Amino acid sequence: MSFFPRKPKYTIVKVSKNKKQDIPDDIWDRCEECRELIYHKKLEENLEVCPKCNFHFTLGAHERVKLLLDEGSFKEMDAEMESLDPLEFSGPKTYKEKLKTDQEATKLKEAVLTGEGTIDKKPVVFGVTDSRFIMGSMGSVVGEKLTRAIERATQKKLPVIIVSGSGGGARMYEGLYSLMQMAKTSAALARHHDAGCLFISVLTNPTMAGIMASFASLGDIIVAEPKALIGFTGPRVIEQTIRQKLPPGFQRSEFLVNHGLIDMVSHRKNLKETLSKLLDYLAPSLKS
């Protein structure tokens, strides 16, 4: 044992574990696809699209309204409608708790926003689902609000535009009540079509399951944002089921437009212009 221990020839540096917390959360974002760090302000200016790989980040329902409709033109319908808990569903969280949590987080009553507005002064009935609210899944209120919006459009002979951002399909918390909404929204769109009215379906990342298997796939024109995941079930489940490797880009917008499932892919910055032109071509009699 040494009575005079030698001083180490190296320096011990202590790294604070809380260093990361000193950087405000709203300074940087990381792209989900290319993992690039993006300055938050630059991402906002680019409409929440990655400037490096063109990945389209998720937008909330109110952001979609602001992006696509003329400023100040949107008049919301059925704003106070909220879901009940018919099955008294319980799990790690009860259905009522889940609803309350997502209402507080999104400032929405439900996963869909519906109303009337204009696009370049052309009147439309507009709906948008929000994937932040129980994955944009379709419960009885989502189905009812969309059906009422479609029926309003049919009565007024207006086009319907629905922007889908729903990865949750039919909402399991409501069981059969949720599954019934697939048929109800589809039947309303059939009557809308029989009345000679236009329906444009806009698919964003992700649009899956019961949403895609009902109203989202029934558009007279189906437009998608780039690289959106679109389908009934995810590619990993399909690979496990068929025990085959899927082709590159399977279920992404570009793959689906090449195989005829959707009509076109439009970058977010061009989406309002694209919708406006479609209204000009397919509903030329519209007047504000």
C-alpha atoms as an extended CHARMM CRD file, in Angstrom:
* protein
*
       288  EXT
         1         1  MET       CA              0.0000000000        0.0000000000        0.0000000000  PROA      1               0.0000000000
         2         2  SER       CA              1.4170000000        3.4170000000       -0.9850000000  PROA      2               0.0000000000
         3         3  PHE       CA              1.4820000000        6.1730000000        1.6300000000  PROA      3               0.0000000000
         4         4  PHE       CA              1.8480000000        8.7900000000       -1.0880000000  PROA      4               0.0000000000
         5         5  PRO       CA             -0.5980000000        7.8810000000       -3.8930000000  PROA      5               0.0000000000
         6         6  ARG       CA              0.2790000000        9.2600000000       -7.3000000000  PROA      6               0.0000000000
         7         7  LYS       CA             -1.9850000000       11.7570000000       -8.9350000000  PROA      7               0.0000000000
         8         8  PRO       CA             -3.6440000000       10.3870000000      -12.0610000000  PROA      8               0.0000000000
         9         9  LYS       CA             -2.1800000000       11.5420000000      -15.3830000000  PROA      9               0.0000000000
        10        10  TYR       CA             -5.6280000000       11.9620000000      -16.8770000000  PROA      10              0.0000000000
        11        11  THR       CA             -8.4970000000       14.3200000000      -16.1570000000  PROA      11              0.0000000000
        12        12  ILE       CA            -11.8810000000       12.9970000000      -15.1090000000  PROA      12              0.0000000000
        13        13  VAL       CA            -14.6860000000       14.8930000000      -16.7960000000  PROA      13              0.0000000000
        14        14  LYS       CA            -18.2020000000       14.5040000000      -15.4550000000  PROA      14              0.0000000000
        15        15  VAL       CA            -20.9310000000       14.7430000000      -18.0790000000  PROA      15              0.0000000000
        16        16  SER       CA            -24.2440000000       16.0110000000      -16.8150000000  PROA      16              0.0000000000
        17        17  LYS       CA            -27.1420000000       13.7220000000      -17.7040000000  PROA      17              0.0000000000
        18        18  ASN       CA            -29.4250000000       16.7370000000      -17.7560000000  PROA      18              0.0000000000
        19        19  LYS       CA            -27.4570000000       18.5480000000      -20.4680000000  PROA      19              0.0000000000
        20        20  LYS       CA            -29.9970000000       17.6320000000      -23.1410000000  PROA      20              0.0000000000
        21        21  GLN       CA            -32.7730000000       19.1870000000      -21.1060000000  PROA      21              0.0000000000
        22        22  ASP       CA            -31.0900000000       22.5900000000      -21.4270000000  PROA      22              0.0000000000
        23        23  ILE       CA            -32.0180000000       22.6510000000      -25.1620000000  PROA      23              0.0000000000
        24        24  PRO       CA            -35.6310000000       23.8030000000      -25.6510000000  PROA      24              0.0000000000
        25        25  ASP       CA            -37.8850000000       21.2150000000      -27.2840000000  PROA      25              0.0000000000
        26        26  ASP       CA            -39.0790000000       23.6560000000      -29.9380000000  PROA      26              0.0000000000
        27        27  ILE       CA            -35.6240000000       24.3190000000      -31.4180000000  PROA      27              0.0000000000
        28        28  TRP       CA            -35.0070000000       21.0600000000      -33.3290000000  PROA      28              0.0000000000
        29        29  ASP       CA            -37.0710000000       18.2380000000      -34.8100000000  PROA      29              0.0000000000
        30        30  ARG       CA            -35.8340000000       14.8930000000      -36.0990000000  PROA      30              0.0000000000
        31        31  CYS       CA            -37.1740000000       13.4870000000      -39.3760000000  PROA      31              0.0000000000
        32        32  GLU       CA            -38.8740000000       10.1390000000      -38.8770000000  PROA      32              0.0000000000
        33        33  GLU       CA            -37.5110000000        8.8550000000      -42.1890000000  PROA      33              0.0000000000
        34        34  CYS       CA            -33.9810000000       10.1620000000      -42.7790000000  PROA      34              0.0000000000
        35        35  ARG       CA            -33.2980000000       10.9580000000      -39.0720000000  PROA      35              0.0000000000
        36        36  GLU       CA            -31.9250000000       14.3700000000      -40.0230000000  PROA      36              0.0000000000
        37        37  LEU       CA            -32.1060000000       17.1390000000      -37.4160000000  PROA      37              0.0000000000
        38        38  ILE       CA            -34.1750000000       20.0490000000      -38.7270000000  PROA      38              0.0000000000
        39        39  TYR       CA            -34.3900000000       23.5400000000      -37.3040000000  PROA      39              0.0000000000
        40        40  HSD       CA            -37.9890000000       23.8370000000      -36.0830000000  PROA      40              0.0000000000
        41        41  LYS       CA            -38.5960000000       27.2370000000      -37.6430000000  PROA      41              0.0000000000
        42        42  LYS       CA            -37.3580000000       25.9770000000      -41.0080000000  PROA      42              0.0000000000
        43        43  LEU       CA            -39.6740000000       22.9700000000      -40.7650000000  PROA      43              0.0000000000
        44        44  GLU       CA            -42.6380000000       25.2550000000      -40.0670000000  PROA      44              0.0000000000
        45        45  GLU       CA            -41.7700000000       27.4500000000      -43.0380000000  PROA      45              0.0000000000
        46        46  ASN       CA            -41.5880000000       24.3120000000      -45.2130000000  PROA      46              0.0000000000
        47        47  LEU       CA            -45.1510000000       23.2680000000      -44.1920000000  PROA      47              0.0000000000
        48        48  GLU       CA            -43.8370000000       20.5010000000      -41.9200000000  PROA      48              0.0000000000
        49        49  VAL       CA            -42.0310000000       18.7480000000      -44.7940000000  PROA      49              0.0000000000
        50        50  CYS       CA            -38.4450000000       17.5320000000      -44.3690000000  PROA      50              0.0000000000
        51        51  PRO       CA            -36.2300000000       19.6400000000      -46.6750000000  PROA      51              0.0000000000
        52        52  LYS       CA            -33.7780000000       16.7560000000      -47.1210000000  PROA      52              0.0000000000
        53        53  CYS       CA            -35.9080000000       13.6710000000      -47.8920000000  PROA      53              0.0000000000
        54        54  ASN       CA            -39.3620000000       15.2060000000      -48.5190000000  PROA      54              0.0000000000
        55        55  PHE       CA            -41.0050000000       13.2730000000      -45.6690000000  PROA      55              0.0000000000
        56        56  HSD       CA            -44.3630000000       14.8610000000      -44.7700000000  PROA      56              0.0000000000
        57        57  PHE       CA            -44.8290000000       15.2560000000      -41.0260000000  PROA      57              0.0000000000
        58        58  THR       CA            -48.2730000000       14.8540000000      -39.4680000000  PROA      58              0.0000000000
        59        59  LEU       CA            -50.5340000000       17.9110000000      -39.4290000000  PROA      59              0.0000000000
        60        60  GLY       CA            -53.4120000000       18.4370000000      -37.0110000000  PROA      60              0.0000000000
        61        61  ALA       CA            -56.9890000000       19.0560000000      -38.1390000000  PROA      61              0.0000000000
        62        62  HSD       CA            -56.8850000000       22.8270000000      -37.5850000000  PROA      62              0.0000000000
        63        63  GLU       CA            -53.5710000000       23.0480000000      -39.4580000000  PROA      63              0.0000000000
        64        64  ARG       CA            -55.1880000000       21.2750000000      -42.4200000000  PROA      64              0.0000000000
        65        65  VAL       CA            -58.0660000000       23.7460000000      -42.4280000000  PROA      65              0.0000000000
        66        66  LYS       CA            -55.5960000000       26.6410000000      -42.4260000000  PROA      66              0.0000000000
        67        67  LEU       CA            -53.5250000000       25.0430000000      -45.2040000000  PROA      67              0.0000000000
        68        68  LEU       CA            -56.3460000000       24.1410000000      -47.6070000000  PROA      68              0.0000000000
        69        69  LEU       CA            -59.2870000000       26.4900000000      -47.0710000000  PROA      69              0.0000000000
        70        70  ASP       CA            -59.5080000000       30.2140000000      -47.7050000000  PROA      70              0.0000000000
        71        71  GLU       CA            -58.7110000000       32.2530000000      -44.6290000000  PROA      71              0.0000000000
        72        72  GLY       CA            -61.7570000000       32.8400000000      -42.4420000000  PROA      72              0.0000000000
        73        73  SER       CA            -64.1010000000       30.7850000000      -44.6340000000  PROA      73              0.0000000000
        74        74  PHE       CA            -64.4300000000       27.6590000000      -42.4670000000  PROA      74              0.0000000000
        75        75  LYS       CA            -67.6760000000       27.2550000000      -40.5150000000  PROA      75              0.0000000000
        76        76  GLU       CA            -67.5630000000       24.1930000000      -38.2900000000  PROA      76              0.0000000000
        77        77  MET       CA            -70.5040000000       21.7840000000      -38.0030000000  PROA      77              0.0000000000
        78        78  ASP       CA            -71.5310000000       19.6990000000      -34.9750000000  PROA      78              0.0000000000
        79        79  ALA       CA            -68.6980000000       21.1750000000      -32.9230000000  PROA      79              0.0000000000
        80        80  GLU       CA            -70.0080000000       20.0390000000      -29.5210000000  PROA      80              0.0000000000
        81        81  MET       CA            -70.6230000000       16.3860000000      -30.3970000000  PROA      81              0.0000000000
        82        82  GLU       CA            -68.6670000000       14.0060000000      -28.1050000000  PROA      82              0.0000000000
        83        83  SER       CA            -68.3350000000       10.2380000000      -27.7630000000  PROA      83              0.0000000000
        84        84  LEU       CA            -70.0390000000        8.2670000000      -25.0130000000  PROA      84              0.0000000000
        85        85  ASP       CA            -68.8320000000        4.9720000000      -23.5630000000  PROA      85              0.0000000000
        86        86  PRO       CA            -71.5460000000        2.4610000000      -24.5700000000  PROA      86              0.0000000000
        87        87  LEU       CA            -69.4640000000       -0.6170000000      -23.6830000000  PROA      87              0.0000000000
        88        88  GLU       CA            -67.9980000000        0.8620000000      -20.4730000000  PROA      88              0.0000000000
        89        89  PHE       CA            -64.6430000000       -0.2020000000      -21.8670000000  PROA      89              0.0000000000
        90        90  SER       CA            -61.8280000000       -0.6620000000      -19.3630000000  PROA      90              0.0000000000
        91        91  GLY       CA            -58.1790000000       -1.6460000000      -19.6920000000  PROA      91              0.0000000000
        92        92  PRO       CA            -54.9060000000       -0.0320000000      -18.6550000000  PROA      92              0.0000000000
        93        93  LYS       CA            -56.9320000000        3.1290000000      -19.3370000000  PROA      93              0.0000000000
        94        94  THR       CA            -60.7020000000        3.4080000000      -19.5430000000  PROA      94              0.0000000000
        95        95  TYR       CA            -62.2340000000        4.7640000000      -22.7390000000  PROA      95              0.0000000000
        96        96  LYS       CA            -63.4180000000        7.8820000000      -20.8890000000  PROA      96              0.0000000000
        97        97  GLU       CA            -59.8940000000        8.5250000000      -19.6290000000  PROA      97              0.0000000000
        98        98  LYS       CA            -58.4620000000        8.0870000000      -23.1280000000  PROA      98              0.0000000000
        99        99  LEU       CA            -61.0020000000       10.5070000000      -24.5860000000  PROA      99              0.0000000000
       100       100  LYS       CA            -60.2520000000       13.1120000000      -21.9260000000  PROA      100             0.0000000000
       101       101  THR       CA            -56.4750000000       12.7900000000      -22.4020000000  PROA      101             0.0000000000
       102       102  ASP       CA            -56.6730000000       13.2230000000      -26.1750000000  PROA      102             0.0000000000
       103       103  GLN       CA            -59.1780000000       16.0750000000      -25.9330000000  PROA      103             0.0000000000
       104       104  GLU       CA            -56.7640000000       17.9720000000      -23.7150000000  PROA      104             0.0000000000
       105       105  ALA       CA            -53.7690000000       17.1740000000      -25.9410000000  PROA      105             0.0000000000
       106       106  THR       CA            -55.3960000000       18.1000000000      -29.2750000000  PROA      106             0.0000000000
       107       107  LYS       CA            -57.9710000000       20.7130000000      -28.1940000000  PROA      107             0.0000000000
       108       108  LEU       CA            -60.5160000000       18.7200000000      -30.2230000000  PROA      108             0.0000000000
       109       109  LYS       CA            -63.7710000000       17.1490000000      -29.0370000000  PROA      109             0.0000000000
       110       110  GLU       CA            -63.2680000000       14.2110000000      -31.3890000000  PROA      110             0.0000000000
       111       111  ALA       CA            -60.9350000000       12.8330000000      -34.0610000000  PROA      111             0.0000000000
       112       112  VAL       CA            -62.7190000000       14.6330000000      -36.9050000000  PROA      112             0.0000000000
       113       113  LEU       CA            -63.4400000000       18.2340000000      -37.8140000000  PROA      113             0.0000000000
       114       114  THR       CA            -66.2460000000       18.9610000000      -40.3110000000  PROA      114             0.0000000000
       115       115  GLY       CA            -67.7460000000       22.0940000000      -41.7800000000  PROA      115             0.0000000000
       116       116  GLU       CA            -68.2180000000       24.2900000000      -44.8160000000  PROA      116             0.0000000000
       117       117  GLY       CA            -65.6240000000       26.5380000000      -46.4000000000  PROA      117             0.0000000000
       118       118  THR       CA            -64.1750000000       27.7000000000      -49.6950000000  PROA      118             0.0000000000
       119       119  ILE       CA            -61.1020000000       26.8680000000      -51.7590000000  PROA      119             0.0000000000
       120       120  ASP       CA            -60.1900000000       29.8070000000      -53.9950000000  PROA      120             0.0000000000
       121       121  LYS       CA            -63.7680000000       31.0430000000      -53.3960000000  PROA      121             0.0000000000
       122       122  LYS       CA            -65.2930000000       27.7350000000      -54.4920000000  PROA      122             0.0000000000
       123       123  PRO       CA            -67.6470000000       26.3500000000      -51.7810000000  PROA      123             0.0000000000
       124       124  VAL       CA            -67.0720000000       22.8490000000      -50.4240000000  PROA      124             0.0000000000
       125       125  VAL       CA            -68.0390000000       20.6840000000      -47.4790000000  PROA      125             0.0000000000
       126       126  PHE       CA            -64.8140000000       19.7480000000      -45.7430000000  PROA      126             0.0000000000
       127       127  GLY       CA            -63.8400000000       17.0270000000      -43.2660000000  PROA      127             0.0000000000
       128       128  VAL       CA            -60.4870000000       16.0760000000      -41.7790000000  PROA      128             0.0000000000
       129       129  THR       CA            -59.4990000000       13.3220000000      -39.3670000000  PROA      129             0.0000000000
       130       130  ASP       CA            -56.6840000000       13.8860000000      -36.8910000000  PROA      130             0.0000000000
       131       131  SER       CA            -54.2850000000       11.0090000000      -36.1570000000  PROA      131             0.0000000000
       132       132  ARG       CA            -53.3120000000       12.5380000000      -32.8100000000  PROA      132             0.0000000000
       133       133  PHE       CA            -56.7690000000       11.7080000000      -31.4160000000  PROA      133             0.0000000000
       134       134  ILE       CA            -56.8720000000        7.9280000000      -30.7560000000  PROA      134             0.0000000000
       135       135  MET       CA            -54.9630000000        7.4850000000      -34.0380000000  PROA      135             0.0000000000
       136       136  GLY       CA            -57.7770000000        9.1890000000      -35.9620000000  PROA      136             0.0000000000
       137       137  SER       CA            -59.8950000000        6.0580000000      -35.5000000000  PROA      137             0.0000000000
       138       138  MET       CA            -63.5880000000        6.0350000000      -36.4200000000  PROA      138             0.0000000000
       139       139  GLY       CA            -66.0450000000        5.7570000000      -33.5670000000  PROA      139             0.0000000000
       140       140  SER       CA            -69.7470000000        6.5450000000      -33.6430000000  PROA      140             0.0000000000
       141       141  VAL       CA            -69.2180000000       10.3230000000      -33.4090000000  PROA      141             0.0000000000
       142       142  VAL       CA            -66.6180000000       10.4040000000      -36.1990000000  PROA      142             0.0000000000
       143       143  GLY       CA            -68.9560000000        8.4090000000      -38.4400000000  PROA      143             0.0000000000
       144       144  GLU       CA            -71.9590000000       10.5350000000      -37.5180000000  PROA      144             0.0000000000
       145       145  LYS       CA            -70.1860000000       13.8520000000      -38.1110000000  PROA      145             0.0000000000
       146       146  LEU       CA            -68.8610000000       12.7190000000      -41.4950000000  PROA      146             0.0000000000
       147       147  THR       CA            -72.2600000000       11.3520000000      -42.5080000000  PROA      147             0.0000000000
       148       148  ARG       CA            -74.0060000000       14.6000000000      -41.5700000000  PROA      148             0.0000000000
       149       149  ALA       CA            -71.4140000000       16.5640000000      -43.5250000000  PROA      149             0.0000000000
       150       150  ILE       CA            -71.8730000000       14.3750000000      -46.6030000000  PROA      150             0.0000000000
       151       151  GLU       CA            -75.6810000000       14.6510000000      -46.3550000000  PROA      151             0.0000000000
       152       152  ARG       CA            -75.4040000000       18.4460000000      -46.0410000000  PROA      152             0.0000000000
       153       153  ALA       CA            -73.2790000000       18.4790000000      -49.2010000000  PROA      153             0.0000000000
       154       154  THR       CA            -75.8310000000       16.3270000000      -51.0260000000  PROA      154             0.0000000000
       155       155  GLN       CA            -78.6850000000       18.6580000000      -50.0600000000  PROA      155             0.0000000000
       156       156  LYS       CA            -76.7510000000       21.7370000000      -51.1630000000  PROA      156             0.0000000000
       157       157  LYS       CA            -75.2400000000       20.0560000000      -54.2580000000  PROA      157             0.0000000000
       158       158  LEU       CA            -71.7060000000       20.7750000000      -53.0450000000  PROA      158             0.0000000000
       159       159  PRO       CA            -68.4840000000       18.7890000000      -53.4350000000  PROA      159             0.0000000000
       160       160  VAL       CA            -67.1400000000       16.9110000000      -50.4240000000  PROA      160             0.0000000000
       161       161  ILE       CA            -63.4230000000       16.8860000000      -49.5940000000  PROA      161             0.0000000000
       162       162  ILE       CA            -62.2750000000       14.5980000000      -46.7770000000  PROA      162             0.0000000000
       163       163  VAL       CA            -58.6440000000       14.5680000000      -45.6680000000  PROA      163             0.0000000000
       164       164  SER       CA            -57.8750000000       11.2590000000      -43.9680000000  PROA      164             0.0000000000
       165       165  GLY       CA            -55.0660000000       10.8270000000      -41.4760000000  PROA      165             0.0000000000
       166       166  SER       CA            -56.1790000000        7.7240000000      -39.6150000000  PROA      166             0.0000000000
       167       167  GLY       CA            -53.9900000000        4.8270000000      -38.5740000000  PROA      167             0.0000000000
       168       168  GLY       CA            -56.4990000000        3.3310000000      -36.1850000000  PROA      168             0.0000000000
       169       169  GLY       CA            -59.3750000000        2.2160000000      -38.3970000000  PROA      169             0.0000000000
       170       170  ALA       CA            -62.5730000000        1.3520000000      -36.5580000000  PROA      170             0.0000000000
       171       171  ARG       CA            -62.3360000000        2.2180000000      -32.8610000000  PROA      171             0.0000000000
       172       172  MET       CA            -62.1290000000       -0.9400000000      -30.7490000000  PROA      172             0.0000000000
       173       173  TYR       CA            -63.4390000000        0.8500000000      -27.6420000000  PROA      173             0.0000000000
       174       174  GLU       CA            -66.9010000000        0.9720000000      -29.2470000000  PROA      174             0.0000000000
       175       175  GLY       CA            -67.0320000000       -2.4800000000      -30.8140000000  PROA      175             0.0000000000
       176       176  LEU       CA            -69.8970000000       -2.9550000000      -33.2890000000  PROA      176             0.0000000000
       177       177  TYR       CA            -70.9840000000        0.6710000000      -32.9560000000  PROA      177             0.0000000000
       178       178  SER       CA            -67.6980000000        1.6250000000      -34.5840000000  PROA      178             0.0000000000
       179       179  LEU       CA            -67.8870000000       -0.9580000000      -37.3750000000  PROA      179             0.0000000000
       180       180  MET       CA            -71.3630000000        0.3030000000      -38.3280000000  PROA      180             0.0000000000
       181       181  GLN       CA            -69.8420000000        3.6640000000      -39.2690000000  PROA      181             0.0000000000
       182       182  MET       CA            -68.0400000000        2.0900000000      -42.2160000000  PROA      182             0.0000000000
       183       183  ALA       CA            -71.3570000000        1.1820000000      -43.8370000000  PROA      183             0.0000000000
       184       184  LYS       CA            -73.0530000000        4.4330000000      -42.7920000000  PROA      184             0.0000000000
       185       185  THR       CA            -70.4370000000        6.7500000000      -44.2980000000  PROA      185             0.0000000000
       186       186  SER       CA            -70.2250000000        4.6220000000      -47.4460000000  PROA      186             0.0000000000
       187       187  ALA       CA            -74.0240000000        4.6910000000      -47.8940000000  PROA      187             0.0000000000
       188       188  ALA       CA            -74.0630000000        8.4790000000      -47.5020000000  PROA      188             0.0000000000
       189       189  LEU       CA            -71.3720000000        8.7910000000      -50.1800000000  PROA      189             0.0000000000
       190       190  ALA       CA            -73.3510000000        6.4990000000      -52.4980000000  PROA      190             0.0000000000
       191       191  ARG       CA            -76.3500000000        8.8420000000      -52.2260000000  PROA      191             0.0000000000
       192       192  HSD       CA            -74.0350000000       11.8020000000      -52.7830000000  PROA      192             0.0000000000
       193       193  HSD       CA            -72.7060000000       10.1340000000      -55.9420000000  PROA      193             0.0000000000
       194       194  ASP       CA            -76.2140000000        9.2950000000      -57.1800000000  PROA      194             0.0000000000
       195       195  ALA       CA            -77.0860000000       12.9830000000      -56.8270000000  PROA      195             0.0000000000
       196       196  GLY       CA            -74.2850000000       13.7690000000      -59.2890000000  PROA      196             0.0000000000
       197       197  CYS       CA            -71.9990000000       15.4020000000      -56.6960000000  PROA      197             0.0000000000
       198       198  LEU       CA            -68.2280000000       15.2280000000      -56.4220000000  PROA      198             0.0000000000
       199       199  PHE       CA            -66.1850000000       13.5880000000      -53.6590000000  PROA      199             0.0000000000
       200       200  ILE       CA            -62.4220000000       14.1320000000      -53.4720000000  PROA      200             0.0000000000
       201       201  SER       CA            -60.5760000000       11.9170000000      -50.9950000000  PROA      201             0.0000000000
       202       202  VAL       CA            -57.1810000000       13.1130000000      -49.7600000000  PROA      202             0.0000000000
       203       203  LEU       CA            -54.9900000000       10.4650000000      -48.1200000000  PROA      203             0.0000000000
       204       204  THR       CA            -52.1930000000       11.3970000000      -45.7280000000  PROA      204             0.0000000000
       205       205  ASN       CA            -49.7560000000        9.4210000000      -43.5890000000  PROA      205             0.0000000000
       206       206  PRO       CA            -51.1510000000        7.0800000000      -42.3540000000  PROA      206             0.0000000000
       207       207  THR       CA            -54.5280000000        6.0990000000      -43.8380000000  PROA      207             0.0000000000
       208       208  MET       CA            -55.2170000000        2.5210000000      -42.8250000000  PROA      208             0.0000000000
       209       209  ALA       CA            -57.7010000000       -0.1770000000      -41.7780000000  PROA      209             0.0000000000
       210       210  GLY       CA            -61.4290000000        0.6150000000      -41.5020000000  PROA      210             0.0000000000
       211       211  ILE       CA            -60.9850000000        4.2030000000      -42.6980000000  PROA      211             0.0000000000
       212       212  MET       CA            -59.3130000000        3.0650000000      -45.9080000000  PROA      212             0.0000000000
       213       213  ALA       CA            -61.8000000000        0.1990000000      -46.2510000000  PROA      213             0.0000000000
       214       214  SER       CA            -64.7190000000        2.6310000000      -46.2280000000  PROA      214             0.0000000000
       215       215  PHE       CA            -65.0500000000        6.3170000000      -47.1270000000  PROA      215             0.0000000000
       216       216  ALA       CA            -61.3590000000        7.0680000000      -47.8190000000  PROA      216             0.0000000000
       217       217  SER       CA            -61.2340000000        4.6830000000      -50.7980000000  PROA      217             0.0000000000
       218       218  LEU       CA            -64.5090000000        5.8790000000      -52.3750000000  PROA      218             0.0000000000
       219       219  GLY       CA            -63.3950000000        9.1980000000      -53.8380000000  PROA      219             0.0000000000
       220       220  ASP       CA            -64.2550000000       10.0890000000      -57.4100000000  PROA      220             0.0000000000
       221       221  ILE       CA            -60.6730000000       11.3510000000      -57.3150000000  PROA      221             0.0000000000
       222       222  ILE       CA            -58.1720000000       10.0630000000      -54.7480000000  PROA      222             0.0000000000
       223       223  VAL       CA            -55.1760000000       12.2880000000      -54.0350000000  PROA      223             0.0000000000
       224       224  ALA       CA            -52.3440000000       11.3630000000      -51.6530000000  PROA      224             0.0000000000
       225       225  GLU       CA            -49.4330000000       13.1820000000      -50.0900000000  PROA      225             0.0000000000
       226       226  PRO       CA            -45.9590000000       11.7850000000      -50.8890000000  PROA      226             0.0000000000
       227       227  LYS       CA            -44.7290000000        8.6990000000      -49.0060000000  PROA      227             0.0000000000
       228       228  ALA       CA            -48.0120000000        8.2420000000      -47.1150000000  PROA      228             0.0000000000
       229       229  LEU       CA            -48.6450000000        4.7420000000      -45.7420000000  PROA      229             0.0000000000
       230       230  ILE       CA            -51.9500000000        3.5700000000      -47.2120000000  PROA      230             0.0000000000
       231       231  GLY       CA            -53.6620000000        0.1930000000      -46.8990000000  PROA      231             0.0000000000
       232       232  PHE       CA            -55.7930000000       -2.0790000000      -44.7700000000  PROA      232             0.0000000000
       233       233  THR       CA            -53.1310000000       -3.7050000000      -42.6150000000  PROA      233             0.0000000000
       234       234  GLY       CA            -49.4490000000       -2.8840000000      -42.2410000000  PROA      234             0.0000000000
       235       235  PRO       CA            -46.6530000000       -4.3760000000      -44.3780000000  PROA      235             0.0000000000
       236       236  ARG       CA            -45.0810000000       -6.2390000000      -41.4580000000  PROA      236             0.0000000000
       237       237  VAL       CA            -48.3130000000       -8.1340000000      -40.7580000000  PROA      237             0.0000000000
       238       238  ILE       CA            -48.7050000000       -8.9400000000      -44.4670000000  PROA      238             0.0000000000
       239       239  GLU       CA            -45.1480000000      -10.2920000000      -44.6870000000  PROA      239             0.0000000000
       240       240  GLN       CA            -45.7050000000      -12.4600000000      -41.6270000000  PROA      240             0.0000000000
       241       241  THR       CA            -48.9500000000      -13.7780000000      -43.0970000000  PROA      241             0.0000000000
       242       242  ILE       CA            -47.8470000000      -14.5740000000      -46.6590000000  PROA      242             0.0000000000
       243       243  ARG       CA            -44.2250000000      -15.3690000000      -45.6590000000  PROA      243             0.0000000000
       244       244  GLN       CA            -42.8640000000      -13.3520000000      -48.5660000000  PROA      244             0.0000000000
       245       245  LYS       CA            -40.7620000000      -10.2220000000      -48.8210000000  PROA      245             0.0000000000
       246       246  LEU       CA            -42.7880000000       -7.2770000000      -50.0970000000  PROA      246             0.0000000000
       247       247  PRO       CA            -41.4810000000       -5.0510000000      -52.9130000000  PROA      247             0.0000000000
       248       248  PRO       CA            -39.7540000000       -1.7480000000      -52.0110000000  PROA      248             0.0000000000
       249       249  GLY       CA            -42.1690000000        1.0800000000      -51.2360000000  PROA      249             0.0000000000
       250       250  PHE       CA            -45.1250000000       -1.2770000000      -50.8650000000  PROA      250             0.0000000000
       251       251  GLN       CA            -48.2470000000        0.5820000000      -49.5820000000  PROA      251             0.0000000000
       252       252  ARG       CA            -46.6460000000        3.9830000000      -50.0650000000  PROA      252             0.0000000000
       253       253  SER       CA            -48.3280000000        6.6440000000      -52.2010000000  PROA      253             0.0000000000
       254       254  GLU       CA            -45.8970000000        6.3750000000      -55.1170000000  PROA      254             0.0000000000
       255       255  PHE       CA            -46.2760000000        2.5850000000      -55.2940000000  PROA      255             0.0000000000
       256       256  LEU       CA            -50.0770000000        2.8180000000      -55.1910000000  PROA      256             0.0000000000
       257       257  VAL       CA            -50.3890000000        5.4900000000      -57.8850000000  PROA      257             0.0000000000
       258       258  ASN       CA            -48.2170000000        3.3310000000      -60.1620000000  PROA      258             0.0000000000
       259       259  HSD       CA            -50.5350000000        0.3690000000      -59.5400000000  PROA      259             0.0000000000
       260       260  GLY       CA            -53.7960000000        2.2720000000      -60.0390000000  PROA      260             0.0000000000
       261       261  LEU       CA            -55.2120000000        2.3490000000      -56.5110000000  PROA      261             0.0000000000
       262       262  ILE       CA            -55.0260000000        6.1480000000      -56.2700000000  PROA      262             0.0000000000
       263       263  ASP       CA            -55.1490000000        8.8420000000      -58.9320000000  PROA      263             0.0000000000
       264       264  MET       CA            -52.3390000000       11.2420000000      -58.0880000000  PROA      264             0.0000000000
       265       265  VAL       CA            -49.6950000000       12.2560000000      -55.5720000000  PROA      265             0.0000000000
       266       266  SER       CA            -49.4550000000       15.9240000000      -54.6370000000  PROA      266             0.0000000000
       267       267  HSD       CA            -46.8000000000       17.6590000000      -52.5510000000  PROA      267             0.0000000000
       268       268  ARG       CA            -48.2760000000       19.4940000000      -49.5800000000  PROA      268             0.0000000000
       269       269  LYS       CA            -47.2500000000       22.9010000000      -50.9100000000  PROA      269             0.0000000000
       270       270  ASN       CA            -49.2290000000       22.2150000000      -54.1030000000  PROA      270             0.0000000000
       271       271  LEU       CA            -52.2310000000       20.5090000000      -52.5150000000  PROA      271             0.0000000000
       272       272  LYS       CA            -54.5970000000       23.4930000000      -52.3130000000  PROA      272             0.0000000000
       273       273  GLU       CA            -53.8370000000       24.4040000000      -55.9310000000  PROA      273             0.0000000000
       274       274  THR       CA            -54.4140000000       20.7780000000      -56.9750000000  PROA      274             0.0000000000
       275       275  LEU       CA            -57.7910000000       20.6560000000      -55.2240000000  PROA      275             0.0000000000
       276       276  SER       CA            -58.7870000000       24.0000000000      -56.7200000000  PROA      276             0.0000000000
       277       277  LYS       CA            -58.0010000000       22.7810000000      -60.2420000000  PROA      277             0.0000000000
       278       278  LEU       CA            -59.9300000000       19.5460000000      -59.6820000000  PROA      278             0.0000000000
       279       279  LEU       CA            -62.9450000000       21.5780000000      -58.5750000000  PROA      279             0.0000000000
       280       280  ASP       CA            -62.6170000000       23.7110000000      -61.7270000000  PROA      280             0.0000000000
       281       281  TYR       CA            -62.4630000000       20.6400000000      -63.9660000000  PROA      281             0.0000000000
       282       282  LEU       CA            -65.0510000000       18.4360000000      -62.2500000000  PROA      282             0.0000000000
       283       283  ALA       CA            -67.4700000000       20.9120000000      -60.6540000000  PROA      283             0.0000000000
       284       284  PRO       CA            -67.2240000000       23.9630000000      -62.9390000000  PROA      284             0.0000000000
       285       285  SER       CA            -70.6240000000       25.3910000000      -61.9400000000  PROA      285             0.0000000000
       286       286  LEU       CA            -69.5120000000       26.2150000000      -58.3820000000  PROA      286             0.0000000000
       287       287  LYS       CA            -70.0000000000       29.7990000000      -57.2640000000  PROA      287             0.0000000000
       288       288  SER       CA            -69.0060000000       31.3460000000      -53.9560000000  PROA      288             0.0000000000
